[in-house]
Amino acid sequence: MKKTFRLVGYLEAVSFLFLLCVAMPMKYAYHIPTATKMPGSIHGFLFVAYCVLAYNLAQLERWDSKKKWTAFIASVVPFGTFIFNHNYLQD
């Protein structure tokens, strides 16, 4: 399950960065309103999957409160899941 969580965290971060750095500028700078539709949907799905997996893994591995909240906060910060994976999920 930890491997799946890491993968979803990586994909969530990449989709978030794509949305911020590519899709949003296309939408607002180049006036292409549909540029965020598909990437936004993908990111939303990955965000929810990351949160559900974080909750399940926290229950399974009995994470302390600090680690749980750090995982959830990492999902809303650019590069956050990369940092969380590196600092907290080393095997």
Secondary structure, 3 states (H helix, E strand, C coil): CHHHHHHHHHHHHHHHHHHHHHHHHHHHHCCCHHHHHHHHHHHHHHHHHHHHHHHHHHHHHCCCHHHHHHHHHHCCCCCHHHHHHHHHCCC
